[in-house]
Structures are given as C-alpha cells and as structure tokens.
Amino acid sequence: MDTMRFVIVRQKYRPDGGAEKFISYTLEALALLGTIELNIIARKWKYKQKERLTLHKCDPMQWNRISREHRFASAARAIWQRENFNIVQSHERIAGCDIYRAGDGVHQIWLEQRSRVLPKWHQKLLFLSPYHRYVIKAEQLTYQAPELKAVICNSRMVQKEISDQFGLDKNKIHVIYNAVNIKEFFPADELQRLKIRKLFSLPLKASLLIYVGSGFERKGLKSAIYAISKTHYYLIVVGRDKAEKKYHNIAKDLSCFNRVIFVGVQINMSLWYQAADGLLLPTLYDPCPNVILEAMACGLPIITSTTCGGSEFILPGKNGYICDAMDIKSIADAIMALPSWTFNSSASKYARSQVKHLSYQHLSQQLLSLYKKILH
C-alpha cells in the first residue's frame, strides 16, 4: 500500500496542554495504521525523536490577535494544499481540514458564559470585539466547509452545542474522551495520604479540597473561594494566573485566606490529588478538563458546574455534585454534603470505575477506527 500522509495542525506547543496530550495519543494511533508519514504544521513544536514526524514550520508575522490567527490559518492551509496530504486534522479553527478537533468547545457559548462575570459595559464590548467576532466567523466557516468529514469533541455537551449551533449532523461529530493514566493516578491509603500532607506542609486532619487550573476566571476560582469561605474546608489552588493577587485579596476580604493555599503550577499532580478529599472546579465553561478524569482516577468526588463536559461522569450524590458555576450557596452546600474521606469507600471505587476504561489504548482504538472510516 502507498504511504499515507497525515498532518496535524496546531499553532504552538504547550507542555501542560490538553490538546498536546491528545495529539501525542493521536500519533500513537496513527503508528498502528502501518505505512504512514506523520507531519505537524505549527509555529513551533517540541516532540520526541521516537515519534518520527516531520515539522512544517509555519510562523508568519503577527502584530495582534486577529493577525496571529488569520495569518497562521492562511499559511497553514497553503502548506497542506501544496503538500497534498491524505488527511488534515486541525486543532485550530481553519476551514478546509478533513477533521477538526473542537477542543475549546463553541466560542459563542464560552462568551455567553464569560459575560456572566463581567459588568454590563464590558459585556457589550466582549460581543463587539473584532477578535471574538473573527473567531466566531472562523469557527462557522470551519463547520460549513465541504472538505470537513468529521469533528472530534471530548464531551456529549460539546457535541450537542455544535449540532445546535451549526446544524451539523450528530453522526459527523464523534465524542472521543481524553485518556487518563490509571497507573499514575490512583487512590492513596490513609498512611500515604498523611505522608503526602506532611511533605507538602498541608494540615494533616483538615477537610481539604483541591482546585486545578490556570486561567482563574474561566475555571471559576472566585466562586470556589466564595463557597469555601462559607465552610470549614481548606482549598489547595494549583495553577497560575497573571491576576493571582486579585484572588488573594478575595480570600482575605472573606477572612479565609489562611484556608486557601496557592501552590502554583505543579508537575507531580497525582500526589496533590492524593492529599485531597475532593476536587472543586466550578468552571464557567470547559469542554472536558483532564483534571476531572485524573481526580476521579484517584478516587476523589467532584464538584463542578453544569457548563463542564466532565459533569457527564458524575452521578450526583454518588461521586460528586453538579452546580451552576455562580450559585455560591449550591456549591457551598455541595461541599458540606461531601462524605468524609475513607480509603476504598464505595464512592471512591465508583469514581475510579467511571474513568477506568479511558486508557491510552482505548483512545488509540477509537481514533484508529475513525481514521479507517475516513480513508475508506
């Protein structure tokens, strides 16, 4: 058989990015197809030598956000048309690709959710923003393009949003959840949990929730702090934001700063989950964050929002609760309703069982099936 030429399009590499993790699994799945040539179109990319892929550097000049998106899209499209690849999988909103991965969900819906936390004057500016109008149009053109054969999204929530917003046939939209390494993320017993808390200088006996995510506004840290202030719980905040001091001040104003522990970005996340009693993530909008899958693999109950695709893994009252992202009372009530942590409890087992099947192998098989379908 002739060599199949496959290309993935992504502007830039982020070591902690969910899209980058998904792409690494994609490359593994493609390797199983046999005679295949792997390519990446990106401004810059770090990859392992064993992946044996060709980088097509695409770094046109940019002077603002619109030029960054538009000029990359035009240059990337020119590369894939010149190279005549068999399959083009884009992780950016670029019309003309064969497969589009909607990792960021639907931009219009994100703006609607974000507007809820903004003053009225800022809401108007948000929807009038030339940049956001450009992104909405680019997204629309991507879905309307005749070349589009399939869309990959990572939650049923986003599948429905795309179908409703753009009139796309649901059969064209494939829900493929991210993978989680259950050998890396697993529940700790009581002894290990105490050791980890000592290691990180965390209160040994306190009820302690963990929040994980950079971009604090989008991920709902303000709501999380407000809810925590109404309970006796501690909150570990993992992640970064340029406006971090603003959230320090919120906690101080609510007299709970001594119970909100900011630790920045962390590498060995499994230990942080194992130190906690649950994950609190009242995100404004998130297609399906990896942190929910990781926390559940560690046996933690989850409190998240109705606008988070990860809520699909939660049975309220069994392994967590689902609240409106801005309903502080409901979030606080959910925190207080969490059962006391017990190793190997039925709730912990149930949480882990919900994500146990989301292995790298399972993800690769789903992708492999989709690629074969498109090729034939």
Secondary structure, DSSP 8 states (H G I E B T S, - for coil): ---EEEEEE-SB--TT-HHHHHHHHHHHHHHTTSSEEEEEEESB----GGG-EEEEE-----SSHHHHHHHHHHHHHHHHHHHT-SEEEESS--TT-SEEE-TT--HHHHHHHHGGGS-HHHHHHHHH-HHHHHHHHHHHHHHH-TT--EEEESSHHHHHHHHHHH---GGGEEE------TTTS----HHHHHHHHHHTT--SSS-EEEEE-SSHHHHTHHHHHHHHHTSS-EEEEES--TTHHHHHHHHHHTT-GGGEEEEE--S-HHHHHHH-SEEEE--SSBS--HHHHHHHHTT--EEEETTBGGGGG--TTTSEEEE-TT-HHHHHHHHHHS----TT-HHHHHHHHHHTT--HHHHHHHHHHHHHHHH-
